[in-house]
């Protein structure tokens, strides 16, 4: 195990579920403009021919992939590390970044003044006064979609692209990624209904004498965005129940035809555990987002792995442990249960003077978050029955090896003991929704996801979006040019 520790000590702070890999992808700049031009030439005729009535596309980014701002001060809470942006260097900033603690209140009922303010197509970082860099985040996926002739609303309204008089056929869904994906599915439902009305109005305006089929959308989702998408397809705007699962009515699928999912941790990632126990430092230039801040966010717990796949083990007995067991977190003093983070807890709860009472409130939030994540897992892991015949789902999975896989449960900080197949962030089996667990596995492939196609790409978590084969096959899928198989 020793040889793994040095490598994984860095990985725990730089998981691609974070923005670090977004930054490195751009600074290393290994995109192939020649290849993308080739893809554009391949699909431009089909894009133009089908433009009036083909499905509009919605891009759903992963965790950290939407900008957040304070509705009161208009300050950027996430999406920029430059003057005027909020970073976790003082108590007032931490209270904006983290969700509030409300004893006895359901997570979905906890409100604050932070709102999404657009998808993270660019990420601004100020290194020194006058020296700012803007690494690409989801701009690469937007370029691929744009090569298929889709006019993006966000880029058009910002002036970044001039589409002339074309109506928008691509929409970026920005959401508060701190919150449960089940809650954000309800927001996605509102978003889709609004964009449906927009598309209908624009079609009537441009083609007053033409009859169109009912509007359905295609979705392209990355990382955690894939979990949000799957919940929406199955359950629409239903909230998570306290027990059991919501009614599997495929309400969201009524509005969706094709779904392309990229690098999604359908069965979780062990790196989610270390983010919640060790914190997150997105770049070398900003303070640590410590475990208490991250521990306020229900979405982080929804990325935890399942017990049955054995990614978290007892260091002595090698028994499979339950990552969603509150007693395990409290016993090992992980995340919100670690008394070493008392300073941040006091900053988040300035009106609570008693340290013991603050810990009681933090433990309440921890238990609620873990229990809610369990209900979310049950909802997504449920066998897919009565799948709508029109729904087509494909996925792209990174497989370059060297992915953190097995964690030993040690006090305060779990320790990685084994790596395996995956994209350096999400294990291969998790991205495939393969319920047999990590390789090597045996038996018949089973999954709660009704895939039409699974594509493996030798790239990392975000590197897939730069791959020319990915671009080629994504556009083939969206434009009905022969599917996605490579």
PEGITA-V325970 format. One record per residue. RES is the residue in one small letter. PHI is phi as a letter, one per 40 degrees, with the letter a starting at -180 (none if undefined). OMEGA is omega in radians with two decimals (* if undefined). BURIAL is # if it has 9 or more other ideal C-beta (glycine too) atoms within 8 Angstrom, else .. Layout:
res->{RES:RES}
phi->{PHI:PHI}
omega->{OMEGA:OMEGA}
burial->{BURIAL:BURIAL}
//
This chain:
res->{x:x:x:x:x:x:x:x:x:x:x:x:x:x:x:x:x:x:x:x:x:x:x:x:x:x:x:x:x:x:x:x:x:x:x:x:x:x:x:x:x:x:x:x:x:x:x:x:x:x:x:x:x:x:x:x:x:x:x:x:x:x:x:x:x:x:x:x:x:x:x:x:x:x:x:x:x:x:x:x:x:x:x:x:x:x:x:x:x:x:x:x:x:x:x:x:x:x:x:x:x:x:x:x:x:x:x:x:x:x:x:x:x:x:x:x:x:x:x:x:x:x:x:x:x:x:x:x:x:x:x:x:x:x:x:x:x:x:x:x:x:x:x:x:x:x:x:x:x:x:x:x:x:x:x:x:x:x:x:x:x:x:x:x:x:x:x:x:x:x:x:x:x:x:x:x:x:x:x:x:x:x:x:x:x:x:x:x:x:x:x:x:x:x:x:x:x:x:x:x:x:x:x:x:x:x:x:x:x:x:x:x:x:x:x:x:x:x:x:x:x:x:x:x:x:x:x:x:x:x:x:x:x:x:x:x:x:x:x:x:x:x:x:x:x:x:x:x:x:x:x:x:x:x:x:x:x:x:x:x:x:x:x:x:x:x:x:x:x:x:x:x:x:x:x:x:x:x:x:x:x:x:x:x:x:x:x:x:x:x:x:x:x:x:x:x:x:x:x:x:x:x:x:x:x:x:x:x:x:x:x:x:x:x:x:x:x:x:x:x:x:x:x:x:x:x:x:x:x:x:x:x:x:x:x:x:x:x:x:x:x:x:x:x:x:x:x:x:x:x:x:x:x:x:x:x:x:x:x:x:x:x:x:x:x:x:x:x:x:x:x:x:x:x:x:x:x:x:x:x:x:x:x:x:x:x:x:x:x:x:x:x:x:x:x:x:x:x:x:x:x:x:x:x:x:x:x:x:x:x:x:x:x:x:x:x:x:x:x:x:x:x:x:x:x:x:x:x:x:x:x:x:x:x:x:x:x:x:x:x:x:x:x:x:x:x:x:x:x:x:x:x:x:x:x:x:x:x:x:x:x:x:x:x:x:x:x:x:x:x:x:x:x:x:x:x:x:x:x:x:x:x:x:x:x:x}
phi->{none:d:c:c:c:c:c:c:c:c:c:c:c:b:d:c:c:b:c:d:c:c:c:c:d:c:c:c:f:b:c:b:c:c:c:c:c:c:c:c:c:c:b:d:c:c:c:c:c:c:d:c:b:c:c:c:b:b:c:b:c:c:c:g:c:b:c:b:b:c:c:c:c:g:c:c:c:a:h:a:b:a:d:g:c:c:b:c:b:a:c:c:c:c:c:c:c:c:c:c:c:b:d:g:c:c:d:c:c:c:b:a:b:c:b:c:b:h:c:c:c:b:b:c:b:c:c:a:d:g:b:b:b:b:c:c:b:b:c:c:c:c:c:c:c:c:c:c:g:c:c:c:c:c:c:c:c:c:g:c:b:b:c:g:b:c:c:c:b:b:b:c:c:c:a:c:c:c:c:d:c:c:c:c:c:c:c:c:c:c:c:c:c:c:c:c:c:c:c:d:c:c:c:c:c:c:b:c:b:b:b:b:c:d:c:b:b:b:b:b:b:b:f:c:d:c:c:d:c:c:c:c:d:c:b:g:c:c:c:c:c:c:b:g:b:c:c:c:b:f:c:c:c:c:b:b:b:b:b:b:b:b:f:c:c:c:b:g:b:c:c:c:c:c:c:c:b:b:g:a:b:c:a:c:b:b:c:c:c:c:d:c:c:c:c:c:b:d:c:c:c:c:c:c:c:c:c:c:c:g:c:b:b:c:c:c:c:g:c:c:b:c:c:b:c:d:c:c:c:c:d:c:f:c:f:c:c:c:c:c:c:c:c:c:c:c:c:c:b:c:c:b:c:c:c:c:c:c:c:c:c:c:c:c:c:c:c:c:c:c:c:c:c:c:c:c:c:c:c:c:c:c:d:c:b:f:c:d:c:c:c:b:b:b:a:b:b:c:a:b:g:g:c:d:b:b:b:c:c:b:d:g:b:c:b:c:b:a:b:a:c:i:b:g:b:b:d:d:c:c:c:c:g:c:c:c:g:c:c:c:b:b:g:c:d:b:a:c:b:c:c:c:a:b:b:b:b:c:b:c:d:b:c:d:c:c:c:c:c:c:c:d:c:c:c:d:c:c:b:f:b:h:g:b:c:b}
omega->{-3.03:-3.06:-3.13:-2.91:-3.12:3.14:-3.06:3.08:3.05:-3.08:-3.07:-3.12:-3.03:3.12:3.13:2.89:3.09:-3.09:-3.10:-3.11:3.05:-3.10:-3.10:3.14:-3.09:-3.10:3.09:3.01:3.14:3.13:-3.09:-3.13:3.13:3.13:3.14:3.09:3.08:3.13:3.13:-3.14:-3.14:-2.95:-3.12:3.11:3.13:-3.14:-3.12:-3.10:-3.04:-2.97:-3.03:-2.99:3.10:-3.08:2.96:-3.06:3.01:3.05:3.12:-3.12:3.14:3.12:-3.07:-3.00:3.06:3.08:3.08:3.09:3.06:-3.07:-3.13:-3.07:-3.05:3.11:3.12:3.13:3.05:3.09:3.09:2.99:-3.07:-3.12:-3.12:3.11:3.14:3.01:-3.00:-3.11:3.08:-3.00:-3.10:3.11:3.14:3.14:3.05:-3.07:-3.11:3.01:-3.14:2.95:3.09:-3.07:3.07:-3.14:3.10:-3.07:-3.10:3.14:3.12:-3.09:2.97:-3.05:3.10:-3.07:3.04:-3.09:3.08:3.10:-3.04:3.11:3.06:-3.05:-3.04:3.11:3.04:3.12:3.10:3.08:-3.13:-3.14:-3.10:3.05:-3.14:3.13:3.08:3.04:3.13:3.13:-3.12:3.08:3.12:3.11:3.12:-3.14:3.11:3.10:3.08:3.09:-3.14:-3.14:-3.03:-3.09:-3.08:3.14:3.14:-3.11:3.12:-3.10:-3.14:3.10:3.07:-3.11:-3.12:-3.09:3.14:3.02:-3.04:3.13:3.08:-3.07:3.09:3.12:3.08:-3.10:3.12:-3.03:3.07:-3.01:-3.12:3.07:3.07:3.08:-3.14:3.05:3.09:3.08:3.09:3.12:3.10:-3.12:-3.11:3.13:3.11:-3.14:3.05:3.12:3.11:-3.12:3.13:-3.12:-3.12:3.11:3.12:-3.12:-3.07:-3.08:-3.01:-3.07:-3.08:3.08:-3.11:3.01:3.09:-3.07:2.92:-3.10:2.89:-3.10:2.97:-3.01:3.13:3.00:-3.09:3.07:3.09:3.08:3.10:-3.13:-3.11:3.11:-3.13:3.14:-3.06:-2.90:-3.14:-3.08:-3.13:3.05:3.03:3.05:3.10:3.08:3.12:-3.13:3.07:-3.12:-3.14:-3.04:-3.14:-3.09:3.14:-3.10:3.09:-3.08:-2.99:3.11:-3.09:-3.14:3.06:-3.07:-3.02:2.97:-3.09:3.11:-3.07:3.07:3.02:3.10:3.10:3.09:3.07:3.11:-3.08:3.01:-3.10:3.12:-3.07:-3.08:-3.02:3.05:-3.00:3.11:3.10:-2.97:-3.10:3.12:3.11:2.90:-2.92:-3.03:3.12:3.09:-3.14:-3.12:3.08:-2.95:-3.11:-3.09:-3.13:3.14:3.12:3.10:-3.14:3.13:3.13:3.12:-3.00:-3.11:2.97:3.12:3.06:-3.02:3.01:-3.07:-3.11:-3.05:-3.06:3.12:3.09:-3.13:-3.11:-3.14:-3.12:-3.13:-3.13:-3.14:3.10:-3.14:-3.13:3.12:-3.10:3.14:3.13:3.01:-3.10:-3.14:-3.11:-3.11:3.12:-3.12:-3.09:-3.11:3.14:3.13:3.11:3.10:3.13:-3.13:-3.04:-3.11:3.13:-3.05:-3.06:-3.10:-3.14:3.10:3.09:3.13:3.11:3.12:3.13:3.12:3.09:-3.14:3.11:-3.11:3.11:-3.09:3.13:3.13:3.10:3.11:3.11:3.11:3.10:3.10:3.13:-3.12:-3.11:-3.09:3.12:-3.13:3.14:3.09:3.12:-3.13:3.13:-3.03:-3.11:-3.01:3.12:-3.09:3.07:-3.13:3.02:-3.01:3.07:3.12:3.11:-3.12:3.10:-3.10:3.07:-2.99:-3.03:3.10:2.97:-3.07:3.07:3.12:3.09:-3.09:3.03:-3.08:3.11:-3.12:-3.07:3.02:-3.11:-3.09:3.11:-3.06:-3.10:3.08:-3.11:3.05:-3.11:-3.09:-3.14:3.13:3.12:-3.02:-3.10:-3.01:3.05:3.12:-3.05:3.00:-0.08:3.10:-3.10:3.10:-3.07:3.09:3.04:-3.10:3.03:-3.05:-3.11:-3.12:2.89:-3.08:3.05:-3.11:3.10:-3.07:3.14:-3.13:3.11:-2.95:3.10:-3.13:3.11:-3.07:3.10:-3.02:-3.10:3.10:3.06:-3.13:-3.13:-3.06:3.08:3.14:3.05:3.14:-3.08:-3.05:3.11:-3.11:3.00:3.03:-3.00:-3.04:3.13:*}
burial->{.:.:.:#:#:.:#:#:.:.:#:#:#:#:#:#:#:#:#:#:#:#:#:.:#:#:.:.:.:.:.:.:.:.:#:#:.:#:#:#:.:.:#:#:.:#:#:.:.:#:#:#:.:#:#:#:#:#:#:#:#:#:#:#:#:#:#:#:#:#:.:.:.:.:#:#:#:#:#:#:#:#:.:.:#:#:.:#:.:.:.:.:#:#:#:#:#:#:#:#:#:.:.:.:.:.:#:#:.:#:.:.:.:#:.:#:#:#:#:#:#:#:#:#:#:#:.:.:.:.:.:#:#:.:#:#:#:#:#:#:#:#:#:#:#:#:#:#:#:#:#:#:#:#:#:#:.:.:.:.:#:.:.:.:.:.:#:#:#:#:#:#:#:#:#:#:#:#:#:#:#:#:#:#:#:#:#:#:#:#:#:#:#:.:#:#:.:#:#:#:.:#:#:.:.:.:.:.:.:.:.:#:.:.:#:#:#:#:#:#:#:#:#:#:#:#:#:#:#:#:#:#:#:#:#:#:#:#:#:#:.:.:.:.:.:#:.:#:.:#:#:#:#:.:#:#:#:#:#:#:#:#:#:#:#:#:#:#:#:#:#:#:#:#:#:#:#:#:#:#:#:#:#:.:.:#:.:.:#:#:#:#:#:#:#:#:#:#:#:#:#:#:#:#:#:#:#:.:#:#:#:#:#:#:#:.:.:.:.:#:#:.:#:#:#:#:.:#:#:#:.:#:#:#:#:#:#:#:.:.:#:#:.:#:#:#:#:#:#:.:.:#:.:.:.:.:#:#:#:#:#:#:#:#:#:#:#:#:#:#:#:#:#:#:#:#:#:#:#:#:.:#:.:.:.:.:.:.:.:.:#:#:#:#:#:#:#:#:#:#:.:.:#:#:#:#:#:#:#:#:.:#:.:#:#:#:#:.:#:#:#:#:#:#:#:#:#:#:#:#:#:#:#:#:#:#:#:#:.:.:#:.:.:.:.:.:#:#:#:.:#:.:#:.:#:.:#:.:#:#:#:#:#:#:#:#:#:#:.:#:#:#:#:#:#:#:#:#:#:.:.:.:#:#:.:.}
//
